[in-house]
Amino acid sequence: MILVTDGTVIEYPPEAYTSEEAARSEAQRWAWIISGMGWLPIEESGSDRWMVGDRNVRLVQVDGEGDWVGTFWTWGGYPDPEATLLGGRAAARSWVTAPFDAGMEPVTIEENDWMILATFELGDEEAYAVAHRLKRLAAP
């Protein structure tokens, strides 16, 4: 799966590919496009992350089936989110709004046709549970 992020915000719809090779190739293409087609420098961090300015293009391994992908940005997990596939909109909403960390309820919930977001607070810190409708692509 490819996630294009800016901080804790997913910039473009998450993309799932049928092969790791296809996903890696498309992730490199995303980085190149975001860089202004080579105008800005692209920094590669390992074999699964490309950084262009404030944006990150990430390859995230996710198993299972689902039409939505949930990402959880914890206080200690930034900049790398945890990700999981979710069966549909109802499952995505349930996952996003589930109490976090010993019963902590979300302070805000936002949703539209493509995304559901819950914000959790602990003192001055925030964590985000976000589900996006997944874009599935075949290997080129």
WOPENOR-V259812 format. One record per residue. N is the residue number from 1. PHI is phi in degrees with one decimal (NA if undefined). OMEGA is omega in whole degrees, -180 to 180 (none if undefined). BURIAL is + if it has 24 or more other ideal C-beta (glycine too) atoms within 12 Angstrom, else -. Layout:
N_PHI_OMEGA_BURIAL, N_PHI_OMEGA_BURIAL
This chain:
1_NA_177_+, 2_-110.8_172_+, 3_-120.7_174_+, 4_-106.7_-172_+, 5_-127.1_171_+, 6_-133.5_-172_-, 7_65.7_179_-, 8_-98.6_-179_+, 9_-106.4_174_-, 10_-83.2_-172_+, 11_-78.9_-176_+, 12_-135.0_-179_+, 13_-56.1_176_+, 14_-59.4_-178_+, 15_-118.4_176_+, 16_-110.8_-179_+, 17_-120.2_-178_+, 18_-78.2_179_-, 19_-140.0_178_-, 20_-65.4_180_-, 21_-60.6_179_-, 22_-65.2_-180_-, 23_-63.3_180_+, 24_-63.4_179_+, 25_-62.4_179_-, 26_-69.8_176_+, 27_-63.3_178_+, 28_-64.5_177_+, 29_-67.0_176_+, 30_-56.4_-180_+, 31_-59.5_-180_+, 32_-63.5_179_-, 33_-64.0_-180_-, 34_-62.7_-180_+, 35_-76.6_-177_-, 36_77.3_-179_-, 37_60.3_176_-, 38_97.5_-177_-, 39_-72.1_177_-, 40_-93.3_178_-, 41_-69.2_176_-, 42_-111.4_177_+, 43_-100.9_179_-, 44_-102.6_179_-, 45_-113.0_-175_-, 46_71.1_-178_-, 47_-104.5_-175_-, 48_-132.2_-179_-, 49_-152.9_178_+, 50_-124.3_-178_+, 51_-114.6_177_+, 52_-130.6_-175_+, 53_60.3_180_-, 54_-87.5_-177_-, 55_-96.9_177_+, 56_-124.3_171_+, 57_-109.7_-173_+, 58_-122.2_167_+, 59_-96.8_-179_+, 60_-124.0_177_+, 61_-80.0_179_-, 62_-136.5_179_+, 63_-101.4_174_-, 64_104.7_-177_-, 65_-123.0_175_-, 66_160.3_-180_+, 67_-101.1_180_+, 68_-128.4_175_+, 69_-123.0_178_+, 70_-102.6_175_+, 71_-123.6_-180_+, 72_-124.0_-178_+, 73_-104.2_-177_+, 74_-86.0_178_-, 75_-58.3_-180_-, 76_-94.2_-174_-, 77_-88.6_180_-, 78_-66.1_14_-, 79_-97.1_-177_-, 80_-107.2_-179_-, 81_-80.2_166_+, 82_-84.5_-179_+, 83_-136.2_179_+, 84_-148.2_176_+, 85_-85.6_-177_+, 86_-126.4_-170_+, 87_-63.6_-178_-, 88_-178.1_-176_-, 89_-60.4_-179_+, 90_-63.0_178_-, 91_-65.6_179_-, 92_-64.5_-180_+, 93_-64.3_179_+, 94_-61.8_-180_-, 95_-65.3_-177_+, 96_-64.4_-174_+, 97_-93.5_180_+, 98_-61.3_178_+, 99_-55.5_-177_-, 100_-111.1_171_+, 101_48.2_176_-, 102_61.2_173_-, 103_89.5_179_-, 104_-67.3_-179_-, 105_-88.2_177_-, 106_-65.7_177_+, 107_-88.5_174_-, 108_-142.1_174_-, 109_-134.1_177_-, 110_-125.8_176_-, 111_-153.8_173_-, 112_-144.3_-177_-, 113_-65.0_-171_-, 114_-115.2_-172_-, 115_-151.0_171_+, 116_-132.4_-175_+, 117_-131.0_172_+, 118_-122.3_178_+, 119_-109.6_178_+, 120_-115.1_180_+, 121_-124.1_173_-, 122_-136.9_-174_-, 123_66.2_179_-, 124_-91.2_-177_-, 125_-96.0_177_-, 126_-124.4_172_-, 127_-132.2_-175_+, 128_-129.6_169_+, 129_-109.0_-175_+, 130_-132.7_174_+, 131_-120.0_178_+, 132_-120.8_172_+, 133_-65.3_-173_+, 134_-87.1_174_+, 135_-101.7_180_-, 136_-98.7_-177_-, 137_-127.7_176_-, 138_-81.5_177_-, 139_-65.4_179_-, 140_-68.0_none_-
